[in-house]
Amino acid sequence: MKRTAQKRLFALIKHKPAPTAEIDCLNCGSEVNGAFCTACGQSVTVTRYTIKGFGNEIYDQFRKFDAMKLLRTVMHLLVRPGPFVREYLHGMRVDYQGPIKFFFYGFVLQVSAAFAIHLIFGRDLAALASGADLKSQIVSFVGTIFWGVCWWIVYRRSGFNFAENVVAAIYFTGQTFIYSIVLHVLIGAFVVDEVVEGSTFAITFGVIYLVYSIHFTHGLFREPVWKQILKQILASIIYVVVLMTIIFGLVATKTESIIQPSNSSTTNKR
């Protein structure tokens, strides 16, 4: 009769098997002859959680962060974004940060920048702080996927499929996170008034965003500059119109849900 998973775990702790000993995998129950299960890939050296073990696991996850990969990706996206993404999609990936992690690191940098600004200047940069929360990043990620949809529609003859356009859009948005952080810090260091700070950032970042999007897509889709500019403006118009429609729809729905209970309560009072 097979032992329970708990008994097998305790048995492993008390008697650590040799790497070549045949044992049952604690994850899937398959027989294992080696250091890893050939069925699910789990290591045979699984032990009960302890404070030390938990700390080692956290350390291992942070140790996997490759600063050089991130820096190399940022630099390529700065200097040659389009060709870099083309090469990545065609298989040159081992030396660079993947799109999902890159997007996540952009979020972490944004949170870190907001915290650092608060410590250094003793105040919060409103626009930067408002984007440094999970809800904003989820909205940003969904918007990024929609950017990929817009590119897929406008550049449908490029040879890239839907998923590849989304990957390109994720890299694009992740890099604009970094531009946003740098711009926030520069403006925040010299502008104290929040209204002036917000308007200055909106105008400057809008220009940077448009210029970088044209630079990015020109290298990625390899079309003549005049056609690239027209197509990117068209993609931006589609993106803004659909995004604003969704936002207004959500606001209208929320407003209606607030008004209806107040009307019903007024009717009941009468």
Secondary structure, 3 states (H helix, E strand, C coil): CCCCHHHHHHHHHHCCCCCCCEEECCCCCCEEECCECCCCCCECCCCCCCHHHHHHHHHHHHHCCCHHHHHHHHHHHHHCHHHHHHHHHCCCCCCCCCHHHHHHHHHHHHHHHHHHHHHHHCCCCHHHHHHCCHHHHHHHHHHHHHHHHHHHHHCCCCCCCHHHHHHHHHHHHHHHHHHHHHHHHHHHHHCCCHHHHHHHHHHHHHHHHHHHHHHHHHHHHCCCHHHHHHHHHHHHHHHHHHHHHHHHHHHHHHHHHHHHHHHHHHHHHC
